[in-house]
Amino acid sequence: MASDRRPKMKRPAAVSDLLGAFLSGTPAEKRLYEGRIWLVWDQAVGDRIALHAQPSAYREGTLTVTVDSAPWMQQLTYLKKELIAKVNEQLGQEMVREIYMKAGRIVPPTLKKPHVPKRRELSDVEATEITEQTATISDPELRSILERLIKRDRESRD
């Protein structure tokens, strides 16, 4: 019995990788990289600090952090060098050279559940249409994948 030697399909590229490649060499590339500060902040400083202090701006090495109370601002002032080191460690390079703290309101992250679309049962007519639409695809694996995608799309429609 001959083995199936179809070439394997490459996995799709992450959107962040595509954006990075598309913006390479432009000023927007720098802004995209700077945006990583917001992504790594909570992990770098820990949940307890992140509940009371969040990054609000970044410009030329200075990270502005909004802090929700005077006692936390005082405490974090003593921890500036440590916070800078932790953020830069998460970023993998020295981007933050200074932290400027300002008083303000912290908006806690919402803990709502992700939206899961309601699914409905497809009619026999719809199931037949999907089969007919994909019947000309010779690769059974690809045909099966497309059938599932079309089915999920139709199930989520009203």
PyMOL commands that place a pseudoatom at each C-alpha (Angstrom):
pseudoatom trace, name=CA, resn=MET, resi=1, chain=A, elem=C, hetatm=0, pos=[0.000, 0.000, 0.000]
pseudoatom trace, name=CA, resn=ALA, resi=2, chain=A, elem=C, hetatm=0, pos=[1.445, 3.368, -1.028]
pseudoatom trace, name=CA, resn=SER, resi=3, chain=A, elem=C, hetatm=0, pos=[1.718, 6.028, 1.633]
pseudoatom trace, name=CA, resn=ASP, resi=4, chain=A, elem=C, hetatm=0, pos=[-0.117, 9.310, 1.256]
pseudoatom trace, name=CA, resn=ARG, resi=5, chain=A, elem=C, hetatm=0, pos=[2.546, 11.866, 0.325]
pseudoatom trace, name=CA, resn=ARG, resi=6, chain=A, elem=C, hetatm=0, pos=[0.511, 15.026, 0.100]
pseudoatom trace, name=CA, resn=PRO, resi=7, chain=A, elem=C, hetatm=0, pos=[2.453, 18.133, 1.110]
pseudoatom trace, name=CA, resn=LYS, resi=8, chain=A, elem=C, hetatm=0, pos=[1.498, 19.416, 4.523]
pseudoatom trace, name=CA, resn=MET, resi=9, chain=A, elem=C, hetatm=0, pos=[-0.210, 22.786, 4.655]
pseudoatom trace, name=CA, resn=LYS, resi=10, chain=A, elem=C, hetatm=0, pos=[1.673, 25.568, 6.417]
pseudoatom trace, name=CA, resn=ARG, resi=11, chain=A, elem=C, hetatm=0, pos=[0.077, 26.998, 9.514]
pseudoatom trace, name=CA, resn=PRO, resi=12, chain=A, elem=C, hetatm=0, pos=[-1.297, 30.512, 9.101]
pseudoatom trace, name=CA, resn=ALA, resi=13, chain=A, elem=C, hetatm=0, pos=[0.922, 33.335, 10.305]
pseudoatom trace, name=CA, resn=ALA, resi=14, chain=A, elem=C, hetatm=0, pos=[-0.048, 35.285, 13.419]
pseudoatom trace, name=CA, resn=VAL, resi=15, chain=A, elem=C, hetatm=0, pos=[-1.549, 38.707, 12.712]
pseudoatom trace, name=CA, resn=SER, resi=16, chain=A, elem=C, hetatm=0, pos=[1.123, 40.332, 14.902]
pseudoatom trace, name=CA, resn=ASP, resi=17, chain=A, elem=C, hetatm=0, pos=[3.838, 38.746, 12.733]
pseudoatom trace, name=CA, resn=LEU, resi=18, chain=A, elem=C, hetatm=0, pos=[2.133, 39.953, 9.552]
pseudoatom trace, name=CA, resn=LEU, resi=19, chain=A, elem=C, hetatm=0, pos=[1.785, 43.479, 10.949]
pseudoatom trace, name=CA, resn=GLY, resi=20, chain=A, elem=C, hetatm=0, pos=[5.434, 43.486, 11.996]
pseudoatom trace, name=CA, resn=ALA, resi=21, chain=A, elem=C, hetatm=0, pos=[6.541, 42.433, 8.530]
pseudoatom trace, name=CA, resn=PHE, resi=22, chain=A, elem=C, hetatm=0, pos=[4.203, 44.907, 6.825]
pseudoatom trace, name=CA, resn=LEU, resi=23, chain=A, elem=C, hetatm=0, pos=[5.320, 47.835, 9.000]
pseudoatom trace, name=CA, resn=SER, resi=24, chain=A, elem=C, hetatm=0, pos=[9.018, 46.918, 8.965]
pseudoatom trace, name=CA, resn=GLY, resi=25, chain=A, elem=C, hetatm=0, pos=[11.199, 49.993, 8.535]
pseudoatom trace, name=CA, resn=THR, resi=26, chain=A, elem=C, hetatm=0, pos=[8.373, 52.474, 9.144]
pseudoatom trace, name=CA, resn=PRO, resi=27, chain=A, elem=C, hetatm=0, pos=[7.744, 54.745, 12.159]
pseudoatom trace, name=CA, resn=ALA, resi=28, chain=A, elem=C, hetatm=0, pos=[4.647, 52.655, 12.873]
pseudoatom trace, name=CA, resn=GLU, resi=29, chain=A, elem=C, hetatm=0, pos=[6.897, 49.636, 13.520]
pseudoatom trace, name=CA, resn=LYS, resi=30, chain=A, elem=C, hetatm=0, pos=[8.413, 51.457, 16.481]
pseudoatom trace, name=CA, resn=ARG, resi=31, chain=A, elem=C, hetatm=0, pos=[4.939, 52.326, 17.839]
pseudoatom trace, name=CA, resn=LEU, resi=32, chain=A, elem=C, hetatm=0, pos=[3.816, 48.714, 17.426]
pseudoatom trace, name=CA, resn=TYR, resi=33, chain=A, elem=C, hetatm=0, pos=[6.822, 47.528, 19.438]
pseudoatom trace, name=CA, resn=GLU, resi=34, chain=A, elem=C, hetatm=0, pos=[6.245, 50.197, 22.102]
pseudoatom trace, name=CA, resn=GLY, resi=35, chain=A, elem=C, hetatm=0, pos=[2.686, 48.903, 22.466]
pseudoatom trace, name=CA, resn=ARG, resi=36, chain=A, elem=C, hetatm=0, pos=[4.103, 45.693, 23.902]
pseudoatom trace, name=CA, resn=ILE, resi=37, chain=A, elem=C, hetatm=0, pos=[4.660, 47.596, 27.152]
pseudoatom trace, name=CA, resn=TRP, resi=38, chain=A, elem=C, hetatm=0, pos=[0.908, 47.459, 27.812]
pseudoatom trace, name=CA, resn=LEU, resi=39, chain=A, elem=C, hetatm=0, pos=[0.875, 43.730, 27.040]
pseudoatom trace, name=CA, resn=VAL, resi=40, chain=A, elem=C, hetatm=0, pos=[3.683, 42.810, 29.439]
pseudoatom trace, name=CA, resn=TRP, resi=41, chain=A, elem=C, hetatm=0, pos=[2.933, 45.268, 32.253]
pseudoatom trace, name=CA, resn=ASP, resi=42, chain=A, elem=C, hetatm=0, pos=[0.704, 43.065, 34.428]
pseudoatom trace, name=CA, resn=GLN, resi=43, chain=A, elem=C, hetatm=0, pos=[3.047, 40.090, 34.222]
pseudoatom trace, name=CA, resn=ALA, resi=44, chain=A, elem=C, hetatm=0, pos=[6.142, 42.226, 34.794]
pseudoatom trace, name=CA, resn=VAL, resi=45, chain=A, elem=C, hetatm=0, pos=[4.895, 44.047, 37.896]
pseudoatom trace, name=CA, resn=GLY, resi=46, chain=A, elem=C, hetatm=0, pos=[2.531, 41.422, 39.273]
pseudoatom trace, name=CA, resn=ASP, resi=47, chain=A, elem=C, hetatm=0, pos=[-1.228, 41.405, 39.794]
pseudoatom trace, name=CA, resn=ARG, resi=48, chain=A, elem=C, hetatm=0, pos=[-1.195, 43.361, 43.051]
pseudoatom trace, name=CA, resn=ILE, resi=49, chain=A, elem=C, hetatm=0, pos=[0.640, 46.363, 41.598]
pseudoatom trace, name=CA, resn=ALA, resi=50, chain=A, elem=C, hetatm=0, pos=[-1.260, 46.114, 38.306]
pseudoatom trace, name=CA, resn=LEU, resi=51, chain=A, elem=C, hetatm=0, pos=[-4.549, 46.629, 40.191]
pseudoatom trace, name=CA, resn=HIS, resi=52, chain=A, elem=C, hetatm=0, pos=[-3.295, 50.035, 41.377]
pseudoatom trace, name=CA, resn=ALA, resi=53, chain=A, elem=C, hetatm=0, pos=[-0.983, 51.198, 38.565]
pseudoatom trace, name=CA, resn=GLN, resi=54, chain=A, elem=C, hetatm=0, pos=[-1.303, 50.982, 34.783]
pseudoatom trace, name=CA, resn=PRO, resi=55, chain=A, elem=C, hetatm=0, pos=[0.784, 52.422, 31.929]
pseudoatom trace, name=CA, resn=SER, resi=56, chain=A, elem=C, hetatm=0, pos=[-0.895, 55.380, 30.262]
pseudoatom trace, name=CA, resn=ALA, resi=57, chain=A, elem=C, hetatm=0, pos=[1.731, 56.796, 27.891]
pseudoatom trace, name=CA, resn=TYR, resi=58, chain=A, elem=C, hetatm=0, pos=[5.207, 56.154, 26.534]
pseudoatom trace, name=CA, resn=ARG, resi=59, chain=A, elem=C, hetatm=0, pos=[7.558, 58.616, 24.895]
pseudoatom trace, name=CA, resn=GLU, resi=60, chain=A, elem=C, hetatm=0, pos=[11.265, 58.412, 24.182]
pseudoatom trace, name=CA, resn=GLY, resi=61, chain=A, elem=C, hetatm=0, pos=[12.116, 56.033, 27.022]
pseudoatom trace, name=CA, resn=THR, resi=62, chain=A, elem=C, hetatm=0, pos=[9.774, 57.525, 29.620]
pseudoatom trace, name=CA, resn=LEU, resi=63, chain=A, elem=C, hetatm=0, pos=[6.794, 55.447, 30.674]
pseudoatom trace, name=CA, resn=THR, resi=64, chain=A, elem=C, hetatm=0, pos=[3.935, 57.365, 32.296]
pseudoatom trace, name=CA, resn=VAL, resi=65, chain=A, elem=C, hetatm=0, pos=[2.072, 55.242, 34.817]
pseudoatom trace, name=CA, resn=THR, resi=66, chain=A, elem=C, hetatm=0, pos=[-1.298, 56.191, 36.283]
pseudoatom trace, name=CA, resn=VAL, resi=67, chain=A, elem=C, hetatm=0, pos=[-1.561, 55.280, 39.975]
pseudoatom trace, name=CA, resn=ASP, resi=68, chain=A, elem=C, hetatm=0, pos=[-4.860, 55.182, 41.878]
pseudoatom trace, name=CA, resn=SER, resi=69, chain=A, elem=C, hetatm=0, pos=[-3.790, 56.500, 45.308]
pseudoatom trace, name=CA, resn=ALA, resi=70, chain=A, elem=C, hetatm=0, pos=[-1.123, 58.505, 47.109]
pseudoatom trace, name=CA, resn=PRO, resi=71, chain=A, elem=C, hetatm=0, pos=[0.055, 55.593, 49.290]
pseudoatom trace, name=CA, resn=TRP, resi=72, chain=A, elem=C, hetatm=0, pos=[0.552, 53.411, 46.202]
pseudoatom trace, name=CA, resn=MET, resi=73, chain=A, elem=C, hetatm=0, pos=[2.336, 56.238, 44.395]
pseudoatom trace, name=CA, resn=GLN, resi=74, chain=A, elem=C, hetatm=0, pos=[4.722, 56.638, 47.324]
pseudoatom trace, name=CA, resn=GLN, resi=75, chain=A, elem=C, hetatm=0, pos=[5.399, 52.900, 47.494]
pseudoatom trace, name=CA, resn=LEU, resi=76, chain=A, elem=C, hetatm=0, pos=[5.947, 52.602, 43.750]
pseudoatom trace, name=CA, resn=THR, resi=77, chain=A, elem=C, hetatm=0, pos=[8.311, 55.581, 43.766]
pseudoatom trace, name=CA, resn=TYR, resi=78, chain=A, elem=C, hetatm=0, pos=[10.640, 53.482, 45.927]
pseudoatom trace, name=CA, resn=LEU, resi=79, chain=A, elem=C, hetatm=0, pos=[10.282, 50.575, 43.485]
pseudoatom trace, name=CA, resn=LYS, resi=80, chain=A, elem=C, hetatm=0, pos=[10.902, 52.532, 40.246]
pseudoatom trace, name=CA, resn=LYS, resi=81, chain=A, elem=C, hetatm=0, pos=[14.255, 50.942, 39.391]
pseudoatom trace, name=CA, resn=GLU, resi=82, chain=A, elem=C, hetatm=0, pos=[12.891, 47.462, 40.055]
pseudoatom trace, name=CA, resn=LEU, resi=83, chain=A, elem=C, hetatm=0, pos=[9.783, 48.130, 37.944]
pseudoatom trace, name=CA, resn=ILE, resi=84, chain=A, elem=C, hetatm=0, pos=[11.894, 49.461, 35.068]
pseudoatom trace, name=CA, resn=ALA, resi=85, chain=A, elem=C, hetatm=0, pos=[14.128, 46.365, 35.206]
pseudoatom trace, name=CA, resn=LYS, resi=86, chain=A, elem=C, hetatm=0, pos=[11.155, 43.968, 35.270]
pseudoatom trace, name=CA, resn=VAL, resi=87, chain=A, elem=C, hetatm=0, pos=[9.372, 45.651, 32.352]
pseudoatom trace, name=CA, resn=ASN, resi=88, chain=A, elem=C, hetatm=0, pos=[12.540, 45.751, 30.254]
pseudoatom trace, name=CA, resn=GLU, resi=89, chain=A, elem=C, hetatm=0, pos=[13.217, 42.100, 31.079]
pseudoatom trace, name=CA, resn=GLN, resi=90, chain=A, elem=C, hetatm=0, pos=[9.747, 41.162, 29.788]
pseudoatom trace, name=CA, resn=LEU, resi=91, chain=A, elem=C, hetatm=0, pos=[10.302, 43.257, 26.654]
pseudoatom trace, name=CA, resn=GLY, resi=92, chain=A, elem=C, hetatm=0, pos=[13.685, 41.663, 26.009]
pseudoatom trace, name=CA, resn=GLN, resi=93, chain=A, elem=C, hetatm=0, pos=[15.418, 45.025, 25.615]
pseudoatom trace, name=CA, resn=GLU, resi=94, chain=A, elem=C, hetatm=0, pos=[15.927, 48.300, 27.445]
pseudoatom trace, name=CA, resn=MET, resi=95, chain=A, elem=C, hetatm=0, pos=[13.047, 50.456, 26.244]
pseudoatom trace, name=CA, resn=VAL, resi=96, chain=A, elem=C, hetatm=0, pos=[11.956, 52.031, 29.530]
pseudoatom trace, name=CA, resn=ARG, resi=97, chain=A, elem=C, hetatm=0, pos=[14.622, 54.271, 31.059]
pseudoatom trace, name=CA, resn=GLU, resi=98, chain=A, elem=C, hetatm=0, pos=[12.368, 56.299, 33.389]
pseudoatom trace, name=CA, resn=ILE, resi=99, chain=A, elem=C, hetatm=0, pos=[8.928, 56.008, 34.956]
pseudoatom trace, name=CA, resn=TYR, resi=100, chain=A, elem=C, hetatm=0, pos=[6.826, 59.097, 35.594]
pseudoatom trace, name=CA, resn=MET, resi=101, chain=A, elem=C, hetatm=0, pos=[3.880, 58.531, 37.917]
pseudoatom trace, name=CA, resn=LYS, resi=102, chain=A, elem=C, hetatm=0, pos=[0.680, 60.516, 37.957]
pseudoatom trace, name=CA, resn=ALA, resi=103, chain=A, elem=C, hetatm=0, pos=[-2.448, 60.231, 40.041]
pseudoatom trace, name=CA, resn=GLY, resi=104, chain=A, elem=C, hetatm=0, pos=[-5.542, 59.003, 38.281]
pseudoatom trace, name=CA, resn=ARG, resi=105, chain=A, elem=C, hetatm=0, pos=[-8.294, 56.479, 38.040]
pseudoatom trace, name=CA, resn=ILE, resi=106, chain=A, elem=C, hetatm=0, pos=[-7.479, 52.890, 37.149]
pseudoatom trace, name=CA, resn=VAL, resi=107, chain=A, elem=C, hetatm=0, pos=[-10.079, 51.075, 35.094]
pseudoatom trace, name=CA, resn=PRO, resi=108, chain=A, elem=C, hetatm=0, pos=[-10.013, 47.434, 36.170]
pseudoatom trace, name=CA, resn=PRO, resi=109, chain=A, elem=C, hetatm=0, pos=[-10.035, 44.879, 33.382]
pseudoatom trace, name=CA, resn=THR, resi=110, chain=A, elem=C, hetatm=0, pos=[-13.473, 43.502, 32.720]
pseudoatom trace, name=CA, resn=LEU, resi=111, chain=A, elem=C, hetatm=0, pos=[-13.968, 39.928, 33.744]
pseudoatom trace, name=CA, resn=LYS, resi=112, chain=A, elem=C, hetatm=0, pos=[-16.820, 39.226, 31.368]
pseudoatom trace, name=CA, resn=LYS, resi=113, chain=A, elem=C, hetatm=0, pos=[-17.012, 35.934, 29.558]
pseudoatom trace, name=CA, resn=PRO, resi=114, chain=A, elem=C, hetatm=0, pos=[-16.037, 35.905, 25.890]
pseudoatom trace, name=CA, resn=HIS, resi=115, chain=A, elem=C, hetatm=0, pos=[-18.937, 36.106, 23.473]
pseudoatom trace, name=CA, resn=VAL, resi=116, chain=A, elem=C, hetatm=0, pos=[-19.950, 32.686, 22.226]
pseudoatom trace, name=CA, resn=PRO, resi=117, chain=A, elem=C, hetatm=0, pos=[-22.291, 32.931, 19.251]
pseudoatom trace, name=CA, resn=LYS, resi=118, chain=A, elem=C, hetatm=0, pos=[-25.507, 30.982, 19.511]
pseudoatom trace, name=CA, resn=ARG, resi=119, chain=A, elem=C, hetatm=0, pos=[-25.653, 28.056, 17.148]
pseudoatom trace, name=CA, resn=ARG, resi=120, chain=A, elem=C, hetatm=0, pos=[-28.760, 26.876, 15.362]
pseudoatom trace, name=CA, resn=GLU, resi=121, chain=A, elem=C, hetatm=0, pos=[-29.535, 23.577, 13.717]
pseudoatom trace, name=CA, resn=LEU, resi=122, chain=A, elem=C, hetatm=0, pos=[-29.030, 23.598, 9.938]
pseudoatom trace, name=CA, resn=SER, resi=123, chain=A, elem=C, hetatm=0, pos=[-31.900, 22.509, 7.731]
pseudoatom trace, name=CA, resn=ASP, resi=124, chain=A, elem=C, hetatm=0, pos=[-31.517, 19.571, 5.372]
pseudoatom trace, name=CA, resn=VAL, resi=125, chain=A, elem=C, hetatm=0, pos=[-31.546, 22.016, 2.448]
pseudoatom trace, name=CA, resn=GLU, resi=126, chain=A, elem=C, hetatm=0, pos=[-28.643, 23.993, 3.952]
pseudoatom trace, name=CA, resn=ALA, resi=127, chain=A, elem=C, hetatm=0, pos=[-26.643, 20.812, 4.650]
pseudoatom trace, name=CA, resn=THR, resi=128, chain=A, elem=C, hetatm=0, pos=[-27.182, 19.700, 1.034]
pseudoatom trace, name=CA, resn=GLU, resi=129, chain=A, elem=C, hetatm=0, pos=[-26.085, 23.126, -0.276]
pseudoatom trace, name=CA, resn=ILE, resi=130, chain=A, elem=C, hetatm=0, pos=[-22.855, 22.927, 1.723]
pseudoatom trace, name=CA, resn=THR, resi=131, chain=A, elem=C, hetatm=0, pos=[-22.118, 19.447, 0.356]
pseudoatom trace, name=CA, resn=GLU, resi=132, chain=A, elem=C, hetatm=0, pos=[-22.786, 20.642, -3.192]
pseudoatom trace, name=CA, resn=GLN, resi=133, chain=A, elem=C, hetatm=0, pos=[-20.604, 23.755, -2.752]
pseudoatom trace, name=CA, resn=THR, resi=134, chain=A, elem=C, hetatm=0, pos=[-17.611, 21.692, -1.673]
pseudoatom trace, name=CA, resn=ALA, resi=135, chain=A, elem=C, hetatm=0, pos=[-18.144, 18.643, -3.924]
pseudoatom trace, name=CA, resn=THR, resi=136, chain=A, elem=C, hetatm=0, pos=[-15.679, 19.846, -6.579]
pseudoatom trace, name=CA, resn=ILE, resi=137, chain=A, elem=C, hetatm=0, pos=[-12.754, 19.936, -4.122]
pseudoatom trace, name=CA, resn=SER, resi=138, chain=A, elem=C, hetatm=0, pos=[-10.709, 16.810, -4.772]
pseudoatom trace, name=CA, resn=ASP, resi=139, chain=A, elem=C, hetatm=0, pos=[-8.655, 16.855, -1.563]
pseudoatom trace, name=CA, resn=PRO, resi=140, chain=A, elem=C, hetatm=0, pos=[-10.860, 15.160, 1.089]
pseudoatom trace, name=CA, resn=GLU, resi=141, chain=A, elem=C, hetatm=0, pos=[-9.113, 16.881, 4.007]
pseudoatom trace, name=CA, resn=LEU, resi=142, chain=A, elem=C, hetatm=0, pos=[-9.515, 20.336, 2.498]
pseudoatom trace, name=CA, resn=ARG, resi=143, chain=A, elem=C, hetatm=0, pos=[-13.121, 19.574, 1.527]
pseudoatom trace, name=CA, resn=SER, resi=144, chain=A, elem=C, hetatm=0, pos=[-13.900, 18.503, 5.106]
pseudoatom trace, name=CA, resn=ILE, resi=145, chain=A, elem=C, hetatm=0, pos=[-12.321, 21.636, 6.558]
pseudoatom trace, name=CA, resn=LEU, resi=146, chain=A, elem=C, hetatm=0, pos=[-14.272, 23.918, 4.224]
pseudoatom trace, name=CA, resn=GLU, resi=147, chain=A, elem=C, hetatm=0, pos=[-17.516, 22.080, 4.963]
pseudoatom trace, name=CA, resn=ARG, resi=148, chain=A, elem=C, hetatm=0, pos=[-16.967, 22.620, 8.717]
pseudoatom trace, name=CA, resn=LEU, resi=149, chain=A, elem=C, hetatm=0, pos=[-16.182, 26.306, 8.223]
pseudoatom trace, name=CA, resn=ILE, resi=150, chain=A, elem=C, hetatm=0, pos=[-19.259, 26.932, 6.083]
pseudoatom trace, name=CA, resn=LYS, resi=151, chain=A, elem=C, hetatm=0, pos=[-21.406, 24.943, 8.510]
pseudoatom trace, name=CA, resn=ARG, resi=152, chain=A, elem=C, hetatm=0, pos=[-20.168, 26.957, 11.528]
pseudoatom trace, name=CA, resn=ASP, resi=153, chain=A, elem=C, hetatm=0, pos=[-20.753, 30.196, 9.681]
pseudoatom trace, name=CA, resn=ARG, resi=154, chain=A, elem=C, hetatm=0, pos=[-24.323, 29.259, 8.772]
pseudoatom trace, name=CA, resn=GLU, resi=155, chain=A, elem=C, hetatm=0, pos=[-25.059, 27.914, 12.265]
pseudoatom trace, name=CA, resn=SER, resi=156, chain=A, elem=C, hetatm=0, pos=[-24.131, 31.276, 13.774]
pseudoatom trace, name=CA, resn=ARG, resi=157, chain=A, elem=C, hetatm=0, pos=[-26.436, 33.238, 11.449]
pseudoatom trace, name=CA, resn=ASP, resi=158, chain=A, elem=C, hetatm=0, pos=[-30.033, 33.954, 12.379]
for i in range(1, 158): cmd.bond("trace and resi %d" % i, "trace and resi %d" % (i + 1))
show_as sticks, trace
zoom trace
